[in-house]
Amino acid sequence: MKTEYKEEALPFIQVNTKTNGNTLIIQIEYTINKTCIEFLQKLEAPLGIISVAGMYRTGKSYLLNRILLDRQKGFNIGSTVNACTKGLWMWMKPISGFTSEGKEIKVVVIDTEGLGALDADSNHDTRIFGLAVLLSSFFLYNSMGSIDESALQSLSLIINLTRYIQLKTQGDNEVDPEEYGKYFPAFMWIVRDFILQLIDESGTPITSKEYFEKSLELQKGFSESIEQKNKIRRLLKSFFIDRDCCTMVRPLTKEENLQNLENMQLTELRPEFVEQVKELRNKVLNKMKVKMLNGKELNGEMLCNLAKTYVEALNKGVVPNIERAWTYICKNECYKGIQIAINAFDHGIQNISLPIEECELKGHYKKLVNEAVEEFTKRSMGSDTSSYIHELKNTFKQKYNKLKEQNIKQTKVLPLITPNR
């Protein structure tokens, strides 16, 4: 039966605040929308997860609607200076994407609260940014103008990511920043309303990616301000090993029409912008990254467990920990694998007609154990599954002993057959 999805955006991870009755925030609580959980749990691996972040009021939601969803309206868009999206929002229908090898996968699209909003602080921004990074396989960063020093400084929150995201449960302070790159998504910097020429110092044309890489070159000097600027550059290169850039011209030439941008057809926009929309869509959706953790493709249910673990950590006032989240997912999958294996074993036992010879019963038992353990192994995750298999075999042994007793009882009550004379 084909699953029907509703084409709408719903809050995925919500941010709830409690104040002292005035304006002072005394508690922040993160919650996950149950409807989004139900939606994700239906999605099988492999999955691609696209999230977009950027400064507030820079057209992130329009970017998602027009470029990824290929529609005029979807995620909420505003025309004022106030931020529209709070927390993380999810589009409730997967879109189709392809890996670089040409494999088709379902893609979930997530919008995030704009960074630098008037009613938010840098800690809140870092948490939202960090959640988007942790949950996605392809991360889009949206900005306006050019990649200059000001634009790079707007990403200064990445300096705090190592404080807000831990890789391991112990000794995390000693982890090299490049280790984070193994867990972080592909990164695409989308520069909107771009008016510069893409050329180098000699006037030779360069690609947008080359322009991005040139912007990440370390500045010369030893002052504290230079070191701060270079730290952002180093961390961007360490965190996002797979990175790219796309520049886009302003969609319209008339300023007054920009506030009505979402209601305009592509034919009403600048042809150059329309061409760049198609190019970016192709660049993202035809080179999708599968959401993985420790080499394992995640399905929607695993992604839910990942989100739950991170949100629970934030609500407890501790740092989201990737290793702890992985352990939780592994345990959850192993417990499900145990139940699947037991069900398979029980089903096999029910198909055995008693009474039979003990040696034949033992043969059936060994076969069923091997098949059940194989079923568990297919589902299980993690490096240490031997304890679960040991627990399973003990359970099977107990069931087998009961089955032997039943077989003996039924053998004893068999009617004596008198041979014909």
C-alpha positions as CSV (number, residue, x, y, z in Angstrom):
1,M,0.0,0.0,0.0
2,K,1.4,3.3,-1.1
3,T,2.0,5.9,1.7
4,E,0.2,9.2,1.3
5,Y,2.1,12.3,2.4
6,K,0.6,15.7,3.1
7,E,2.5,18.5,1.4
8,E,3.0,20.9,4.3
9,A,5.7,22.2,6.6
10,L,5.3,21.3,10.3
11,P,7.5,22.2,13.3
12,F,9.9,19.4,13.9
13,I,12.0,20.5,16.9
14,Q,10.2,23.2,18.7
15,V,11.7,25.7,21.2
16,N,9.5,26.5,24.1
17,T,10.5,29.2,26.6
18,K,9.3,30.0,30.1
19,T,9.8,33.5,31.5
20,N,9.5,35.1,35.0
21,G,6.4,36.9,33.9
22,N,8.3,39.7,32.3
23,T,10.9,39.2,29.6
24,L,13.6,37.3,31.4
25,I,13.8,33.7,30.1
26,I,14.2,31.2,32.9
27,Q,13.9,27.9,31.0
28,I,14.2,26.7,27.4
29,E,12.7,23.3,26.5
30,Y,13.1,21.5,23.2
31,T,10.3,19.2,22.0
32,I,9.8,17.0,19.0
33,N,6.6,17.0,17.1
34,K,4.8,13.6,17.3
35,T,3.4,13.9,13.8
36,C,7.0,14.4,12.4
37,I,8.1,11.3,14.3
38,E,5.3,9.2,12.8
39,F,6.2,10.6,9.3
40,L,9.9,9.7,9.7
41,Q,9.3,6.3,11.2
42,K,7.7,5.2,7.8
43,L,10.9,6.1,5.9
44,E,13.3,3.3,5.1
45,A,17.0,3.7,4.5
46,P,18.8,5.1,2.6
47,L,17.7,8.6,3.3
48,G,19.1,12.1,2.4
49,I,18.5,14.9,4.9
50,I,18.8,18.5,3.7
51,S,18.8,21.3,6.2
52,V,19.3,25.0,5.5
53,A,20.6,27.7,7.8
54,G,21.5,31.3,7.5
55,M,21.0,34.8,9.0
56,Y,17.3,35.7,9.5
57,R,15.5,37.5,6.8
58,T,17.9,36.3,4.0
59,G,15.3,34.2,2.1
60,K,16.1,30.7,3.4
61,S,12.5,29.6,3.1
62,Y,12.2,30.9,-0.4
63,L,15.4,29.0,-1.3
64,L,13.8,25.8,-0.1
65,N,10.5,26.3,-1.7
66,R,11.7,27.4,-5.1
67,I,14.9,25.4,-5.5
68,L,14.3,22.1,-3.6
69,L,10.5,21.8,-3.4
70,D,10.1,23.4,-6.9
71,R,7.0,25.3,-5.8
72,Q,6.0,28.8,-5.0
73,K,4.7,28.2,-1.5
74,G,5.7,25.7,1.2
75,F,7.8,26.8,4.1
76,N,6.6,30.0,5.7
77,I,8.0,33.2,4.1
78,G,7.7,36.7,5.6
79,S,8.2,40.2,4.3
80,T,9.1,42.0,7.5
81,V,12.2,42.2,9.7
82,N,10.9,39.6,12.1
83,A,12.1,36.0,11.9
84,C,9.4,33.6,10.6
85,T,10.7,30.1,11.5
86,K,11.3,29.1,15.1
87,G,13.3,25.9,15.8
88,L,13.5,23.4,13.0
89,W,10.6,22.8,10.5
90,M,10.2,19.7,8.3
91,W,8.5,19.3,4.9
92,M,6.1,16.4,5.4
93,K,6.6,14.8,2.0
94,P,10.0,13.3,0.9
95,I,11.4,14.6,-2.4
96,S,13.4,12.5,-4.8
97,G,17.1,12.8,-5.0
98,F,20.0,10.8,-6.4
99,T,23.4,10.0,-5.1
100,S,26.5,10.7,-7.2
101,E,26.4,7.0,-8.2
102,G,22.9,7.5,-9.6
103,K,21.0,5.7,-6.9
104,E,17.5,7.2,-6.2
105,I,16.8,8.0,-2.5
106,K,14.1,9.8,-0.5
107,V,15.1,13.2,0.7
108,V,13.7,15.0,3.8
109,V,13.9,18.8,3.8
110,I,14.4,20.8,7.0
111,D,14.3,24.6,7.5
112,T,15.8,26.3,10.5
113,E,15.3,29.4,12.6
114,G,17.3,32.3,11.2
115,L,20.5,33.1,12.9
116,G,21.0,36.5,14.6
117,A,17.3,37.2,15.2
118,L,16.6,40.1,17.5
119,D,14.9,37.9,20.1
120,A,17.6,35.2,20.2
121,D,21.2,35.0,21.7
122,S,24.3,33.4,20.3
123,N,23.9,30.2,22.5
124,H,20.5,29.6,21.1
125,D,21.8,30.1,17.5
126,T,24.6,27.7,18.1
127,R,22.2,25.0,19.4
128,I,19.9,25.4,16.4
129,F,22.9,25.4,14.0
130,G,24.3,22.4,15.8
131,L,21.1,20.4,15.6
132,A,20.8,21.1,11.9
133,V,24.4,19.9,11.3
134,L,24.0,16.8,13.4
135,L,20.8,15.7,11.7
136,S,21.5,16.4,8.1
137,S,23.6,14.8,5.3
138,F,23.6,17.9,3.1
139,F,23.8,21.3,4.8
140,L,23.0,24.5,2.9
141,Y,24.1,27.8,4.3
142,N,22.3,30.8,2.8
143,S,23.8,34.4,2.8
144,M,23.5,37.6,0.8
145,G,26.1,39.6,-1.1
146,S,29.5,38.0,-1.1
147,I,31.8,35.8,1.0
148,D,33.7,38.7,2.6
149,E,35.0,39.1,6.1
150,S,31.6,40.1,7.4
151,A,30.0,37.0,5.9
152,L,32.6,34.8,7.5
153,Q,32.2,36.5,10.9
154,S,28.5,35.6,10.7
155,L,29.6,32.0,10.9
156,S,31.8,32.7,14.0
157,L,29.4,30.4,16.0
158,I,31.1,27.4,14.5
159,I,34.0,28.2,16.9
160,N,31.6,27.1,19.7
161,L,30.4,23.9,18.0
162,T,33.0,21.9,19.8
163,R,31.6,23.1,23.0
164,Y,28.0,22.3,22.0
165,I,28.7,19.0,20.3
166,Q,30.8,16.2,21.7
167,L,32.1,13.2,19.7
168,K,32.9,10.9,22.6
169,T,31.7,10.3,26.1
170,Q,35.2,10.7,27.5
171,G,38.2,12.7,26.5
172,D,36.3,14.8,24.0
173,N,38.4,17.9,24.8
174,E,41.4,16.2,23.2
175,V,39.6,15.5,19.9
176,D,41.1,17.1,16.8
177,P,38.6,19.4,14.9
178,E,39.2,17.3,11.8
179,E,37.6,14.4,13.6
180,Y,34.3,16.3,13.5
181,G,34.5,16.3,9.7
182,K,33.9,12.5,9.7
183,Y,30.4,13.1,11.2
184,F,29.4,16.4,9.7
185,P,27.4,16.7,6.4
186,A,28.4,18.0,3.0
187,F,28.3,21.8,3.0
188,M,27.0,24.1,0.3
189,W,27.4,27.9,0.7
190,I,24.7,29.7,-1.4
191,V,25.5,33.3,-1.9
192,R,22.4,35.3,-3.0
193,D,22.2,38.6,-4.8
194,F,25.8,38.1,-6.0
195,I,27.0,41.0,-8.2
196,L,30.8,40.3,-8.4
197,Q,32.7,38.8,-11.3
198,L,34.1,35.4,-10.7
199,I,37.7,36.0,-11.7
200,D,41.0,35.8,-10.0
201,E,43.7,38.5,-9.7
202,S,44.9,38.0,-13.2
203,G,41.3,38.2,-14.6
204,T,41.0,34.5,-15.3
205,P,37.4,33.1,-14.7
206,I,37.1,30.9,-11.7
207,T,34.3,28.7,-10.4
208,S,32.1,29.5,-7.4
209,K,33.8,26.7,-5.5
210,E,37.3,28.2,-6.3
211,Y,35.9,31.6,-5.1
212,F,34.8,29.9,-1.8
213,E,38.2,28.2,-1.3
214,K,40.0,31.4,-2.0
215,S,37.9,33.1,0.7
216,L,39.1,30.4,3.2
217,E,42.8,31.1,2.6
218,L,44.5,32.1,5.9
219,Q,45.2,35.8,6.4
220,K,48.8,36.9,7.2
221,G,49.6,38.3,10.6
222,F,49.8,37.4,14.3
223,S,47.3,39.7,15.9
224,E,44.4,38.5,18.0
225,S,41.9,39.7,15.4
226,I,43.8,37.9,12.6
227,E,43.9,34.7,14.7
228,Q,40.1,34.9,15.3
229,K,39.5,35.3,11.5
230,N,41.8,32.4,10.7
231,K,40.2,30.2,13.3
232,I,36.9,30.4,11.5
233,R,38.5,29.6,8.2
234,R,40.4,26.6,9.7
235,L,37.3,25.2,11.4
236,L,35.2,25.6,8.3
237,K,37.8,23.5,6.4
238,S,38.1,21.0,9.1
239,F,34.4,20.5,9.9
240,F,33.2,20.5,6.3
241,I,35.5,18.3,4.3
242,D,33.0,18.0,1.4
243,R,32.2,21.6,0.6
244,D,31.0,23.7,-2.4
245,C,29.5,27.0,-3.2
246,C,26.9,28.5,-5.6
247,T,26.4,32.1,-6.4
248,M,23.1,33.5,-7.5
249,V,22.1,36.9,-8.9
250,R,19.2,38.9,-7.5
251,P,16.0,37.4,-8.9
252,L,14.5,40.8,-9.7
253,T,15.8,44.2,-10.6
254,K,12.9,46.1,-9.0
255,E,13.3,46.4,-5.2
256,E,9.6,46.8,-4.5
257,N,8.8,43.4,-6.1
258,L,11.1,41.5,-3.8
259,Q,8.5,41.4,-1.0
260,N,6.1,39.7,-3.4
261,L,8.7,37.2,-4.7
262,E,6.9,34.1,-3.6
263,N,3.9,34.9,-5.7
264,M,5.8,35.4,-8.9
265,Q,6.3,32.8,-11.6
266,L,9.7,31.8,-12.8
267,T,9.0,33.4,-16.1
268,E,8.7,36.7,-14.3
269,L,12.2,36.4,-12.8
270,R,15.5,37.2,-14.4
271,P,16.5,34.5,-16.8
272,E,20.0,34.3,-15.3
273,F,18.5,33.6,-11.9
274,V,16.2,31.0,-13.3
275,E,19.1,29.2,-14.9
276,Q,21.0,29.3,-11.6
277,V,18.0,27.9,-9.8
278,K,18.0,24.9,-12.1
279,E,21.8,24.5,-11.8
280,L,21.7,24.5,-8.0
281,R,18.8,22.1,-7.9
282,N,20.7,19.7,-10.1
283,K,23.9,20.2,-8.0
284,V,22.1,19.3,-4.8
285,L,19.5,16.7,-5.7
286,N,21.8,14.8,-8.1
287,K,24.7,14.6,-5.7
288,M,22.7,13.8,-2.5
289,K,24.5,12.4,0.4
290,V,23.0,9.5,2.3
291,K,22.5,10.1,6.1
292,M,25.0,7.8,7.8
293,L,26.5,7.4,11.2
294,N,29.6,5.2,11.8
295,G,29.3,3.8,8.3
296,K,25.7,2.7,8.8
297,E,22.8,4.1,6.6
298,L,20.1,5.5,8.9
299,N,16.4,5.0,8.3
300,G,13.7,7.4,9.5
301,E,13.3,5.7,12.9
302,M,17.0,5.9,13.6
303,L,16.9,9.6,12.7
304,C,14.1,10.0,15.2
305,N,16.1,8.3,17.9
306,L,19.1,10.5,17.0
307,A,17.0,13.6,17.4
308,K,15.5,12.4,20.6
309,T,18.9,11.8,22.1
310,Y,20.2,15.2,21.2
311,V,17.0,17.0,22.4
312,E,17.0,15.1,25.7
313,A,20.7,16.2,26.2
314,L,19.8,19.8,25.6
315,N,16.9,19.7,28.0
316,K,19.1,18.2,30.7
317,G,21.6,21.0,30.2
318,V,24.3,18.8,28.8
319,V,26.1,18.7,25.4
320,P,24.7,16.5,22.7
321,N,27.1,13.5,22.3
322,I,27.5,11.6,19.0
323,E,28.9,8.5,20.6
324,R,26.2,8.3,23.2
325,A,23.5,8.8,20.5
326,W,25.1,6.0,18.4
327,T,25.1,3.7,21.4
328,Y,21.4,4.5,22.0
329,I,20.5,3.7,18.4
330,C,22.5,0.5,18.5
331,K,20.8,-0.7,21.6
332,N,17.4,0.2,20.2
333,E,18.1,-1.7,16.9
334,C,19.5,-4.7,18.8
335,Y,16.4,-4.9,21.0
336,K,14.2,-4.9,17.9
337,G,16.5,-7.5,16.3
338,I,16.1,-9.7,19.4
339,Q,12.3,-9.5,19.1
340,I,12.4,-10.3,15.4
341,A,14.7,-13.3,16.0
342,I,12.4,-14.7,18.8
343,N,9.4,-14.3,16.6
344,A,11.1,-16.2,13.8
345,F,12.2,-18.9,16.2
346,D,8.7,-19.2,17.8
347,H,7.1,-19.4,14.3
348,G,9.4,-22.2,13.4
349,I,8.6,-24.1,16.5
350,Q,4.9,-23.9,15.9
351,N,5.4,-25.6,12.5
352,I,7.0,-28.7,14.1
353,S,4.5,-31.5,14.5
354,L,5.0,-33.5,17.7
355,P,5.8,-36.2,18.6
356,I,9.0,-36.8,16.6
357,E,12.3,-38.5,17.3
358,E,14.6,-36.6,19.6
359,C,17.4,-36.5,17.1
360,E,15.0,-35.0,14.5
361,L,13.8,-32.4,17.0
362,K,17.3,-31.4,17.8
363,G,18.1,-31.0,14.1
364,H,15.1,-28.6,13.8
365,Y,16.2,-26.7,16.8
366,K,19.7,-26.1,15.5
367,K,18.4,-25.0,12.2
368,L,15.9,-22.6,13.8
369,V,18.6,-21.1,16.1
370,N,20.9,-20.5,13.1
371,E,18.1,-18.8,11.1
372,A,17.0,-16.7,14.1
373,V,20.5,-15.5,14.9
374,E,20.9,-14.6,11.2
375,E,17.8,-12.5,11.4
376,F,19.1,-10.7,14.5
377,T,22.5,-10.1,12.8
378,K,20.7,-8.4,9.8
379,R,19.0,-5.9,12.2
380,S,21.7,-5.5,14.9
381,M,24.1,-2.6,15.0
382,G,27.2,-1.8,16.9
383,S,30.6,-3.5,17.4
384,D,29.6,-5.7,20.4
385,T,26.6,-7.9,19.7
386,S,28.0,-11.1,21.2
387,S,26.2,-10.5,24.5
388,Y,22.8,-10.1,22.7
389,I,23.4,-13.3,20.8
390,H,24.4,-15.1,24.0
391,E,21.1,-13.9,25.6
392,L,19.2,-15.0,22.5
393,K,20.6,-18.5,22.6
394,N,19.8,-18.9,26.3
395,T,16.2,-17.9,25.5
396,F,16.1,-20.5,22.7
397,K,17.5,-23.2,24.9
398,Q,14.8,-22.6,27.5
399,K,12.1,-22.8,24.8
400,Y,13.7,-26.0,23.4
401,N,13.7,-27.7,26.8
402,K,10.0,-27.0,27.2
403,L,9.5,-28.3,23.7
404,K,11.4,-31.5,24.5
405,E,9.2,-32.1,27.6
406,Q,6.1,-31.7,25.4
407,N,7.5,-34.1,22.9
408,I,8.3,-36.7,25.6
409,K,4.7,-36.4,27.0
410,Q,3.1,-36.8,23.7
411,T,5.4,-39.8,22.9
412,K,4.3,-41.6,26.1
413,V,0.6,-41.2,25.3
414,L,0.8,-42.6,21.8
415,P,-1.6,-45.6,21.4
416,L,-0.1,-49.0,21.0
417,I,-0.5,-50.4,17.5
418,T,-1.4,-54.0,17.4
419,P,0.0,-55.7,14.3
420,N,-2.5,-57.4,12.0
421,R,-2.5,-61.2,12.3
